[in-house]
Amino acid sequence: MDKQTVINALALLGRKAEARGIAPEIAIYGGTVMMLAYRLREGTQDVDAVFRPRENLQPLIVEVAAELNLAPDWLNDNVSQFAPNAGPATNIAFEELVGLPGLRVSRPSARKMLAMKARAARLPRPGHGGDLHDLAFLIKHTRRFARRPPEARRGTCVGDRL
């Protein structure tokens, strides 16, 4: 899925949730963060997330998949195994997705993404690049940011706080 497909799918999900009186919170991780927040890639296979209320959103996710011709698990919570304390309360606002109808969307900071990618540490395999490229980028990104004086850090790291 490319950037616009992800945004369109999340917007449709938000509109559907809003129409049913559901106020979802979605914490997005993985390749989608690397694509949207850091512009490190052109696409992602799926949207890894922790979302609430899960039981209300699952049928809507399937509806969005059918309407947009996406895989039924285009938005899934498989990432929860790498993010035991995951969720919107432990993340930062996903600036690139502010304004989507009916959704509150968050993402981890660069340091938290670095920790999660290091914990997963998947090697490349056919159809999946693994985590090495993301790890190298996040290490450089967090080092560069950490060397700045505190007053220079505000508003400079695509919304990251360290």
Protein Blocks (a to p, Z undefined) as FASTA:
>chain_A
ZZklmmmmmmmmmmmmmmnopacddddehjllmmmmnopafbdfbdcdddddfklmmmmm
mmmmmmnopafklpccklmmmmmmgcjklmccdfklgoiahiacddddfklmmmmmmmno
pacdehiabjmlmmmmmmmmmmmmmmpcfklmgoplgoiaZZ
